[in-house]
Amino acid sequence: MSNHWTLEDLYMGVVKSWWVLAATVVAFVGVGAAAWVILPQTYTATAQHTVEPITVLASGSSFNTVNMETERLVATSASVLERAASALDDASVDALRESTVVQVPRGSQVLTFEVTTPSPERSAEWVNAVASAYGETRSDNARRVVDQTTTALTDSVERLQALTDSQSPGSDSRQATQLQLDALSQELAQLEAASFYPGSLVTPASPPTDSNRPGVPVFVAGGLFLGLMAGGIAALLATRARSGPARAYRRDPRHTPVAEVDEPGAGSEGDPPSRRRGHDTTPVASPATAMSEMDVSFERTPVLARRLRD
């Protein structure tokens, strides 16, 4: 008996239990539709904020570069999220941290804020609040640095001014002190006049119209595909269970043709085809023919026949 499974065997196995396949497909399509209904909808709103270098003159150095990776981490820091949460009525710091993602487009000085919530209006409101809070926090940090530096320079200028007044006019020490005082005064004036622009919210978010959940055709198509696969296997197993393990999916050997192979040296050209192929051509005698042959044998052996009659 052949143990090979052919396409015809598989097809017949599925056809014999087609109702199992149909029921499985319907069940999986229903599960896909139910998953679409149960899966919650979420909406992602996006806002973009530029990051401009803030020039702060401190000890004769200027900082004109921006580390975007550092700014990306600052954008989701506790200070930024606390400022955003205080501007919102229905948001907490933890909720903002879980729903906010900040990305940096390659080769740019722009921060992309993304907030995902179940409501499109809430997503847009939250992302604008976080982006605005980032700009405000960056401005406050720059202002704090400027104020600290200005205070330190002012104290240094006052001390040098007092030292200059205490020194004798025309002395070398007074001239050296006066040079230091002039340099610090010029630096202080530049610092007070320096403008710092942290950037702006160039692309405010608007409520998104499309949700992140795929449409129902995607879920139905997925259920149909999985149902066909699982249903085909279930139909084959059902056919095997009904037919028995020894007969399922196996071709009937009576329908398998036997190849007739000519054996070398078997017969000659004058022999019948069956004898040339090596088959046994001895006919099976019927009962009447057998009795006739026995009578002929009795006639050929009269002595034996006579003894049998006696």
Sequence and secondary structure as in RCSB ss.txt:
>XXXX:A:sequence
MSNHWTLEDLYMGVVKSWWVLAATVVAFVGVGAAAWVILPQTYTATAQHTVEPITVLASGSSFNTVNMETERLVA
TSASVLERAASALDDASVDALRESTVVQVPRGSQVLTFEVTTPSPERSAEWVNAVASAYGETRSDNARRVVDQTT
TALTDSVERLQALTDSQSPGSDSRQATQLQLDALSQELAQLEAASFYPGSLVTPASPPTDSNRPGVPVFVAGGLF
LGLMAGGIAALLATRARSGPARAYRRDPRHTPVAEVDEPGAGSEGDPPSRRRGHDTTPVASPATAMSEMDVSFER
TPVLARRLRD
>XXXX:A:secstr
      HHHHHHHHHHTHHHHHHHHHHHHHHHHHHHHHS   EEEEEEEE       BTTB      HHHHHHHH
TSHHHHHHHHHH SS  HHHHHHHEEEE  TT SEEEEEEEES HHHHHHHHHHHHHHHHHHHHHHHHHHHHHHH
HHHHHHHHHHHHHHHHS TT HHHHHHHHHHHHHHHHHHHHHH       EEE     SS SS  HHHHHHHHHH
HHHHHHHHHHHHHHHHHH TTTTT   GGGS       TTSS TTS HHHHTT        HHHHHHHHHHHHHH
 HHHHHHHH 
